[in-house]
Amino acid sequence: MPVPFIMPKFDMDQEKATIISWAKKEGEFVKFEETVLTVETDKVAIDVPSPATGTLARICYKDGDVVPVTTVIAYILKDGETLADLPQADSAPLSKPASVPVIQTVVAAQAAPVNATPVAARMAKEEGVDLSKVVSSGEKITRRDVERYLVNQKPAGRVAVAATPAARHAARGKGVALETVTGSGPRGRVQVADVTAIAQSASVFSVNGRESEVIELSGIRQTIAERMQASFQTIPHIALTIEVDVTALENARAHLNQLAQKRGEGRISTTALLVRIVAWALERNPYINASLIDGKIHLWKDVNIGVATAIDKGLIVPVLHGANHQSVRQLADALEDLTTRAREGRLGLRDVQHGTFTISNLGM
């Protein structure tokens, strides 16, 4: 029986993930735990490995789709299995949107089974073709037979622009006229990526005639927006500004950097020193290193300090775990590593989890 490829749940509070890109295509052979696609949670990008060894089949979602966790996104055909072994849409372990094309050897609207290849059946479903009307050039109806049928049809009986159902849905949602889109699919069929490219590059005019570029709010930027809104709606805000003489702090940093230079080590930033100072303070003030969960105060035993870091997509908060048990040198090295990986998009899930306190440098 084919192995369902399920969108994993990486975090306890995770509900969905966005597919960034597929590393493998339908029909390709994949090995167990080999990376098949990359997804983005509300925190980081993560490579998703194959749950089994076999042939990747029936990819149900495209790049850019937001998929609920535990949803079947594809199948792995084991040795000896074929597309005929895949479950029907209504008997799949988990449901998915009706707009997702499903490979079937029979079109549901037909009264009698029609012998067709899976590719031909999918194309017929996308184009709204009744396979019983397609003349076969061999034992089975093939993709070329469906294409020949479409070419011979009168325009009045078909939609003027060839496009996948998902592309039509995207075009309606983004207000893009399919007639203006050049398709990159077979025979010029419009794909979702074609619609997205037009939508992102097109300029629109507001009611007052001003020109603007419209960018979809998604991924990390959407998460930032949602959490900022929730923060202002649910958390009491207190602003406190204090002027501090940091002469001694700067002298200490200069001395530490002199030692670091002699040892051939990296420089120590003011942020690394502040992390150590804050960690020291949190150990002695446990009610600040705490969370209110379900009406109960949780005094965290770990002091895990997040440092807000600017990246191209917005803001992310890598976490220095056990900061109270690390030296300034260790914190400086760990902070440099986390910051570099954050800006290169290489953070792991653990790197952004379980923070108990966050600091941010607004001095710039």
N, C-alpha and C positions, 0 to 999 in steps of 0.2 A: 504494500500500500504506500502511495506517495507520502513523503514526510511534509507536513505543513510547516511553512516558514513564517513564524509569528513575530510581529513587532514586539521586541522585548521591553520590559519595564525596568529601567535603570535606577529609578529612585522611588522611594515610598510614596511621595506625593505627585509623581508624574502621571499625567493622564493622556498625553499625546506626544508625538515626535514628528518632525518635519524631515522628509527625505531630501537630502542634499544631492546625492548622485548615486547611481548604480555602477558598481565596478564591473559587474558581469551582465551579460545579456541573456535573453531567453534562448535556450538551446545550448548554452555553454556548460561545459563540465566544471564542477566545483568540488573542492575537497572539504572535508570536515574541518571547521574552524577557520577556513579561508575567508578573508574579507569579501563580502558580496555587495554591500552598500554602506554608505555613510549617512547617518541621520543627525539631526540637531535637536537636542532637548531645549528647555528654556535656559540652559546654562552653558553647555558645551557641545561640540561635535564629537560623535563617537562612531567608530567602525563596528559594523555588525557582522559577525562571522556566520558561516553556514552551519546549520544544525546537523548536517549529514553530508555524505559523499554521494554525488550523483549529478543529474542534469537539471539545471534550473528551468522551471516551466511556470507558465501562467503568472507572470508578473502583474499584479493587480493595481499597482499604484505607480505614479510617475515621479520624476524629479519635481520637487516643489510641493507635492501633496502633503497635507497634514493628516496623519494617521493615528487613530486611538491605539493605545497600547493593547496587547494581546490579540490584535486583529491579524488574520492571515493575509500576508502580503505577497506570497508566492508559494510554490511547491518544489520539492526536490524529488525527481524521479530516480529511483534506485535501479540497479542493473537489471535489465530485462523488462522494465516498466515502460509504458508508452503514454501518450496524451489521453488515450482511451481509458486509462486507469484513474484519471483525475476525477474527483467528485463533481457532481452537477452543482450548479449555483445554489439551488435550494437545499442541498444536503451538505454544503460545506460546513466545517466545524464552527466557523464564526461568520457572521454576516458582513457584508460590505455594501457601499453605495451602489444603487442600481445602474449608475452611469458608467461603472467600471466594466470594460469589455471582458467577456468570459469566453474562452475557447470552447466551442461546442461543435459536435459533428452533426447536429440537427438544429435547425432554426425552429424556435418554439411555435411560430405561427403556422407551420406547415402541418398538414393533416397526416402525411405519411413520411417515414424516414427517407432522407436523401443521402446517398453515399458521396461524401465530400471530404477533402483534406481539412485538418484543423485550421490551417491558414485561410483557405477558401471560405470556410464557415465563419471565421471571425470577420473577414472582409465583407462578406454578405450581410452580416449583422450590423456592421458599422454603416454600410451604405443603404440599408433597408431593402436588400434584394431578396426575392423569393427564390430559393435555390431550385425549386421544382421547375422553374422557367428557364434555367440555365442549361444549355446544351453541353454535355461533357465530351471531351476529346479523347477520353480513355475510360478506364474502369471507374475512376473517381473524378468528381469535379475539382479542378485545380484553381489556383489563384489566377492563372492566365485565362481560364474559361470565364471567371467572374469579371475580369477586366474587359474581355472581349464583349461580354454581355452589356457592360456599362457603356462602352464606346458606341454600341449600336442602339442604345436607347434614345428616345426623343427627349430633348431638354424639358419639355412640359411635364414629363412624368418623374422628373428627378429634381433634387435640390441643385441649384445652379453651381454652387461651390462644393467641391468634395472636401469633407472635413470629418475628423473623428468626433464622436459624440462628446467626448471630454473637451475638445477644442471649441465646439459650438457652445457648450455650457460656459466655458471660460470667456468666450467672446461676448455672450450676453451679459455676464457679470461685470466685465471691464468696459462695456460699451464700444466694442471694436466691430466694425463691419467686416465680415469675412471676405467680401469682394476686394478689400484693400490689402489682404494678407497673401503673401507668396508662400505656398506650401512647400515644406521640405520632405514630405513623406512620399510614398510610392505614387507615381503619376501625378505629382504635385498636390497630394492630399495635405490639407492644413492640419498641423499638429498643435498641441497645447503650447509647446515651446515657441512656435511661430507667433501665436496670439500674444503670449507674454512679452516677447521681444518688441512687438509693435506697441503694446500698451505702455511699456516702460520708456520707449523712445519718443512716443507721441506727446506733443504739447497740447494742452487743452486751455480753453478760455473760461474764466469765471463769468458770473452774470454781469460784472462791471467791466468786462472786456480785457482784464489783465491776463497776460499769458503766464502759465506756470507748468512745471514738470511734475507729474503725478508719480509717486513711488509707493508701491504696496508696503503696508506696515506688517511685517512678519518677522519670525525668528526671534533673535535676541532683542531687536528694537521693540517688537510688540510686547515681549515679556517685561522690558524696562518700563514701558508706558503703563501696562496693567498694574505693575507693582508700585509704581509711583502714585498712581491714582488710589490704590488700596491703602497705601501708607497715609496719604493725606486724609482719607475718609475714616480710618480706623485707629490711628495712633496719635496720642496727644503729642504735640510738638512744642519743644522748649528751646529757645535760643539763648546761648550764653557766650559772651565774648570776653576773653581775658588777655591782657598783655603780659608777656613773660620775658624776663631777661634770660636769654639762652647763651650768654657768654661762656659759662662753664661747660655747657653742652658742646658748644663749638670747639672749645679748647680740648675737650676730651676726644671729640671726633678727629681733630687734627693729630693728636697724639697717637690714636689708634691707627690712623692712616699712614703715619710715619713708620710704625711697626709693620704694618701690612706691606708697605713698599719694600722694606728690607727683606721680608720673607717671600716676596714675589707673589703676594696675594692681592685679590681685588679690593677696591676701595669700599669703605663702609659709609653708607648714606645716612642722612638724618632720619629717614623713614625707618631704617633698621634699628636705630637707637630708640626711636619712639615706640616701636613694637616691643622692644625689651622692657622699656619703662612702663608701658601700659600693661604688659603681662605681669610685671611685678606688682602693680597697683591692683589688678583684678584678683590676684591671689589673696590680697588682704581686704578686699571689698567684694565678697562673693555675691552680694545681691545685685551687683552691676553685671557680673558674669552669669546672667540668669535669663530665663524665659518664662512667660506666663502662658501655660498650656492647659486648656479645659478647666480654668478656674484654679489651677494649682501652680505654685512657683517652683520651678526646677532650677536648683543651684548646680550648675555644671561643674563636674570635677576637672574636666579638661579646659584649658585656656587656649582656644583656637581663634587666632586673630586674622580677620580678613582685611586685605588691603585693596581698596578700590583702584582699579587699573583701567585706563582709557585704551580702547582698541578701535579699529576702524568701524566696527558695527555699533559701537556705543560704549557701554561700561560693563565690566565683569569684576568679580571679587574673588580672587584666589585666596586660599586659606592657609595660614602657617599653623599647622597642628602642633600642640604641645609647646607653644611659644615660651611658656614659663620655665621649661626645662632645657632651653637652648641658649647657647652663648650668643653674644652679639655677632661674632664671626659666622657662626652657623646660620643665624637669622639672615645675615647679609647675603650669604651664598644662596640660601633657599629662596630669598626674595628675588634675587637676580634671575634665578632659574625659572620661578613661577611667572615673573613679568615677561621674560623672553618667550616662554611657551604660550602665554596668553595672547601676545601680539601676533604669534605665528599660528594661532588656532590649534595648538597641540595639547591643551589641557585635558586631563582625564577627569572623570566624574568625581573621584575622591578629592581632587584639587580644589573643588568648589563646594564641598559638603561640610556640614557640621560646624560652621563658624559660630562663635559665641559673642564676638565683638568685632566691630568694623571701624577702621580708621581711614581717613581720606585726606590727601594733601590738597588744600584749596589755596595754598600760598602763591601758586603761580599766577 
